[in-house]
């Protein structure tokens, strides 16, 4: 696609999708030095090959190109709709549920491993790490700032590409681009108009219930677990610190001059 938003009629395969199907006369027919046909036969064979290949390809694209482009536009519109409105929110629900399991597992692991790791960390106690984070502003024009559905992006040149040796008629190629773009946009907007509000309402209620469960049920239970594990951790930490802390602090002097700044 050119910078002004129009389809490029010269370079029709900018992403090299179909480089492997470039076919020229010399890629198919070749006469070795000891077997040459009559010059006019060879010359006319070259013309017939190119003429038939170009003519047959243009007839097929003229008859079917627009319909196929419109079909693929609708197909990728439905795929994009499914990715944006169904799959991505489902994955988010799944990650939230796994987060609960992670917190329980973290509490148990911290009870037994954290004292050992904290004591061993004294070896690196002199290292300073500075990390600067930039605040992100909400962009109303960019509706996927976190790149959740980058895999669902589908442009005309990402799907269809004509190599240099096989070009359809210019008007067919241009109208195929228009049909694909129009079909994809219209189909996606039609589906979101019919279902988008209801799906957004569903996901809003779904995440409201998940948030309610997290705030009023899961978090208090986790707090009880942390309190119960805290006493065991303090006892275990005292024992580990008594035995390992002096050794780790002495080893930490080896790294006392290291400073790391991360921006």
C-alpha positions, 0 to 999 in steps of 0.5 A, a space after each residue: 500500500 502506498 503512503 496515500 492509502 491507495 493500492 500500489 499497482 506496480 509492486 503487488 507483492 510488497 511482503 514477498 508472499 509469493 516469491 516462490 511462484 515466480 515463473 519465467 520462460 527460462 525457468 521452465 524450458 531450456 535447450 542445452 548447447 548440443 540441442 537447439 531448435 530453429 530460432 523462430 520456433 524458440 522465439 515464438 515458443 517464448 512469446 506463446 508461453 508468456 502470452 498464454 500465461 498472462 492471458 489465462 491468469 488475467 481471465 481467471 482473476 477477472 472472473 474470480 478475483 473480486 469474489 475471492 477478495 471479498 470472501 477473504 475480507 469477510 473471513 478475516 473480519 470474523 477472525 478479528 472479531 473473534 480475537 478481539 471480543 471473545 478470545 482475548 477477554 477469555 484469556 484475561 479471565 484465565 490469567 486472573 484465575 491463575 493469579 489466585 493460584 499463584 498467590 496461594 503457591 507464593 505464600 507456601 513457597 515464601 514460608 520455606 524458601 524466602 528466609 534462605 533466599 533473603 539470607 543468601 541475598 546478602 551476598 548482593 546487598 551492595 548492588 544498587 538497581 534504579 529502574 525508571 518507569 514511564 507513565 502511559 496515557 490512554 490513547 483513544 485513537 489507538 484501541 490496542 495500546 498493549 498489543 493484545 491482538 497484533 496477531 489478528 491484523 490482516 491487510 490486503 498485502 499480507 494475504 494476496 501478492 502477485 509476483 512480477 511475472 504474473 499481474 492481473 488487469 490493473 482494474 481487477 487488482 485495484 477493485 480486489 483491494 477495494 472489495 477486500 477492504 470494504 468487505 472486511 471493514 463492513 463485516 467487522 462493523 456489522 458484527 460489532 454493531 450487532 454484538 459488540 455492546 452485548 459482549 462488552 456488557 457480558 465481559 463487564 459483568 464477568 470481570 465485575 464478578 471476578 473483581 468482587 470475588 477477588 476483593 471480598 473472598 480471595 484476598 481475605 483468605 490470602 491474608 489469613 494464609 499469610 498471617 498463619 505462615 508469617 509465624 512459621 517464616 519468622 521462626 525459620 528465618 531466625 534459624 537460617 539467619 543465625 547460621 548463614 547470615 554471617 557467611 553471606 555478609 562476608 561473601 557480599 563484600 566481594 560485590 560491594 563496589 557494583 552499581 547497576 543503573 537501569 533506565 
